[in-house]
Amino acid sequence: MRVYAVYMTDELLLRLLNPLVLFGWGALLLAPRARVTRWWLESDVLPLVIGVLYLVKVGPHLPGLLGQYDTLAHITEALSLPGMMLAGWMHYLAFDFLVGRVILADSQRRGLPHLLVAPCLVLTFMLGPSGYLAYALVRLVSRRFLPPVAPLPPVAAAALSPSP
């Protein structure tokens, strides 16, 4: 009986991740209210899968990485470690998707037309923070800027009073 080991190269991992990410963004853009989109978003499947894979890539370099983010030279050196460039890309994929999810949910709560929001989602996918900035501008122009996108829960009164 032969046992074959499967080696996951960074390139193969990227090729496996891309369809998942593209499916998620396609659902956000093309079917924002569909059942499959709602399941995909509310299940957190994509960010959680990326999170596990991220830990696999970053884990071997911990705790040495923790002190590597104080200068641009150190960041460049950290990203040059084996697997770390892909880990950095996965970081972008997960967080940009989460921001896109927040934009979609918030725009639906505010009743914004999806045609105004879709370009913001594309920008978020392609250029991260620029998409969120575009969404803030859409909210401002449509006079639906307030309340905040993700309001924090009220602080409990007990937390505000000094301890005896």
C-alpha positions, -999 to +999 in steps of 0.1 A: +000+000+000+014+034-010+008+066+009+011+098-011+018+131+006+001+161-008+022+192-007+003+225-009+025+251-026+017+287-021+007+289-058-017+260-054-032+275-023-037+308-041-054+290-070-078+272-045-086+304-026-093+326-056-125+309-067-139+311-031-131+348-029-145+355-064-177+336-055-181+357-024-176+390-042-197+379-071-225+371-046-221+405-029-223+423-063-247+403-084-271+387-059-270+408-027-303+396-014-302+360-026-304+331+000-270+318-010-255+352-005-270+356+029-258+321+039-223+328+026-221+361+044-238+351+077-219+318+080-185+335+079-172+305+058-148+326+037-131+346+065-129+315+087-113+293+060-088+321+052-082+325+090-072+288+093-050+289+063-034+321+075-025+305+108-009+276+089+013+300+069+021+324+098+024+299+126+058+286+118+072+322+121+056+331+155+066+346+179+095+360+159+071+381+138+056+400+167+085+424+168+088+427+131+063+455+124+080+485+138+098+497+107+092+494+070+125+475+066+113+449+092+080+445+075+097+439+042+120+413+058+090+396+075+071+394+042+101+378+025+100+348+049+086+316+032+049+318+028+045+352+043+037+371+011+008+347+006-002+352+042-002+389+037-024+385+007-048+362+026-050+389+053-061+414+026-086+389+011-103+382+045-105+418+057-115+434+025-143+408+022-154+416+058-155+453+049-175+445+018-199+425+039-203+455+063-209+479+034-236+456+019-254+450+052-253+487+061-265+499+027-294+475+029-303+488+064-302+523+050-322+515+019-295+527-005-299+515-041-275+487-048-265+504-081-249+531-059-232+506-036-219+481-063-190+504-074-180+508-037-179+470-034-157+467-065-134+494-052-132+476-018-124+443-036-097+460-057-084+488-036-095+481+000-099+513+020-108+533-011-140+514-014-150+522+021-142+558+014-164+557-017-192+542+004-189+570+030-192+595+001-223+577-012-238+579+023-229+616+025-243+625-009-275+605-003-279+623+031-278+589+049-245+594+066-258+589+102-260+567+123-225+551+122-220+521+100-214+497+129-226+515+161-211+502+193-235+489+220-242+513+248-218+512+277-234+497+308-240+522+336-220+500+360-189+503+338-191+541+340-193+544+378-161+543+398-154+512+419-154+516+456 
